[in-house]
């Protein structure tokens, strides 16, 4: 079974218009010991309600399209990643790019923000584990480097956030309302 505290920071180098262009890519994972893939997937796919499960995210709501449908856009705001303006709330607008209900994969991208991300893409997968009563969340991202940031610190934020998100999802699934939803 994978270590629930696992995170994998790595850098990708690629060719872009004859210039060497560095791209940050990271991947973190978290185990849910008391939630099956079938129970976890609807919570991951609930694109407009990430704030219910993610630490330091004060709000998240839909601004375009239907929740969980490719092309929909959500607005997220909070304090997990510092904004470019001092003292202001960090925010992003994120578009759901793809949903795979068979392999339980969700892909999204940031289309606008004040947190300095350029060309940001992210994937969340719900995966099987050796534990028949559990599953694993894997969150990967790719983004152009952000001036003034340390890549490992960014991966660390994702790691801590995903661990908290997994805990909140297990609590939600274990609650009487969670059992009705799943």
C-alpha positions in Angstrom: 0.0 0.0 0.0 1.3 3.5 -0.8 2.4 5.7 2.0 -0.4 8.3 2.7 2.1 11.0 3.3 3.7 10.5 -0.1 4.5 13.4 -2.4 6.6 13.6 -5.5 8.0 17.0 -6.5 9.7 16.9 -9.9 10.7 19.4 -12.6 10.0 18.9 -16.3 12.2 20.4 -18.9 10.9 21.0 -22.4 11.7 22.8 -25.6 9.6 25.9 -26.3 10.3 28.2 -29.3 14.0 27.2 -29.1 14.2 28.4 -25.5 14.7 26.0 -22.6 11.5 26.3 -20.6 11.2 24.9 -17.1 7.8 23.5 -16.0 6.9 22.5 -12.4 5.1 19.2 -12.0 4.1 17.7 -8.8 2.0 14.8 -7.5 0.6 14.1 -4.0 -1.5 11.3 -2.7 -3.7 10.5 0.4 -5.3 7.3 1.5 -8.9 7.1 2.5 -9.1 4.0 4.7 -12.8 4.0 5.3 -14.2 5.1 2.0 -14.5 3.1 -1.3 -13.8 4.6 -4.7 -17.5 4.6 -5.3 -18.1 6.7 -2.2 -15.2 9.1 -2.7 -15.9 9.8 -6.4 -19.1 11.9 -6.0 -17.3 14.2 -3.6 -14.3 14.7 -5.9 -16.7 15.3 -8.8 -18.6 17.9 -6.8 -16.6 20.6 -8.5 -18.5 23.7 -7.2 -18.1 22.7 -3.5 -14.4 22.2 -2.9 -14.5 24.6 0.0 -16.4 22.0 2.1 -13.4 19.8 2.1 -10.3 21.9 1.4 -8.5 23.8 4.2 -8.2 27.6 4.0 -10.6 27.8 1.0 -13.3 30.1 2.3 -15.6 29.9 -0.7 -16.1 28.0 -4.0 -19.1 28.2 -6.2 -20.1 27.8 -9.8 -20.1 30.8 -12.2 -20.7 29.0 -15.5 -22.3 25.7 -16.5 -23.5 22.8 -14.5 -21.6 21.3 -11.5 -19.5 18.3 -12.6 -19.9 18.8 -16.3 -16.9 19.6 -18.6 -16.8 23.3 -19.4 -18.2 24.5 -16.1 -16.2 27.1 -14.3 -15.9 27.7 -10.5 -14.7 30.6 -8.5 -12.5 29.8 -5.5 -11.2 32.2 -2.9 -9.3 31.8 0.4 -5.8 32.0 1.9 -4.0 28.8 1.0 -1.8 30.4 -1.6 -0.7 34.0 -1.3 -2.1 36.4 -3.9 0.0 38.9 -5.9 -1.5 41.8 -3.9 -0.6 42.1 -0.3 -3.5 41.8 2.1 -5.9 40.7 -0.6 -7.8 37.4 -0.8 -6.3 34.8 -3.1 -8.8 33.8 -5.9 -8.9 31.7 -9.0 -11.4 30.8 -11.7 -11.1 27.2 -12.7 -12.6 25.3 -15.7 -13.5 21.6 -15.5 -11.8 20.2 -18.6 -12.6 16.5 -18.4 -14.5 14.0 -16.2 -14.0 10.3 -16.6 -16.7 8.4 -14.6 -15.3 5.0 -15.5 -11.6 5.6 -14.5 -12.6 8.2 -11.9 -10.5 11.0 -13.2 -11.2 14.8 -13.1 -9.1 17.4 -14.9 -9.2 21.1 -14.6 -7.3 24.3 -15.4 -7.0 27.8 -14.0 -8.3 30.3 -16.5 -7.8 33.4 -14.3 -6.3 34.2 -10.9 -4.4 36.6 -8.7 -2.0 34.0 -7.4 0.6 34.1 -10.2 -0.1 30.7 -11.8 0.4 30.6 -15.6 -0.6 27.6 -17.7 -1.9 25.6 -14.7 -3.4 22.2 -15.2 -4.4 19.7 -12.6 -5.7 16.1 -12.4 -7.4 14.3 -9.5 -7.7 10.5 -9.6 -9.6 8.2 -7.3 -7.6 4.9 -7.3 -7.9 1.4 -5.8 -5.7 0.3 -3.0 -4.9 -3.2 -1.5 -7.5 -2.4 1.2 -10.9 -3.3 -0.1 -12.6 -0.8 2.2 -10.4 2.1 1.1 -9.1 4.1 -1.8 -6.5 6.6 -2.6 -6.7 10.2 -4.0 -3.9 11.3 -6.3 -3.6 15.0 -7.2 -1.1 16.0 -9.8 -0.4 19.4 -11.3 1.7 21.2 -13.9 2.4 24.9 -13.8 4.9 27.4 -15.1 7.3 28.4 -12.4 6.1 31.3 -10.2 8.6 34.0 -9.4 9.4 34.2 -5.7 8.1 30.8 -4.9 9.9 27.6 -3.9 8.6 24.5 -5.8 8.9 22.2 -2.9 6.9 24.6 -0.7 4.1 24.5 -3.3 4.1 20.7 -3.4 4.0 20.7 0.4 0.9 22.9 0.4 -0.8 20.4 -1.9 0.3 17.5 0.3 -1.1 19.1 3.5 -4.3 20.2 1.7 -5.0 16.7 0.2 -4.4 15.0 3.6 -7.0 17.3 5.1 -9.3 16.9 2.2 -9.1 13.1 2.5 -9.9 13.3 6.2 -12.9 15.6 5.6 -14.2 13.2 2.9 -14.0 10.2 5.2 -15.9 12.2 7.9 -18.6 13.3 5.3 -19.0 9.7 4.0 -19.3 8.3 7.6 -22.0 10.9 8.6 -25.6 9.9 8.2 -26.1 12.4 5.4 -23.0 11.1 3.6 -24.4 7.6 3.6 -27.5 8.8 1.9 -25.6 10.8 -0.7 -23.4 7.8 -1.7 
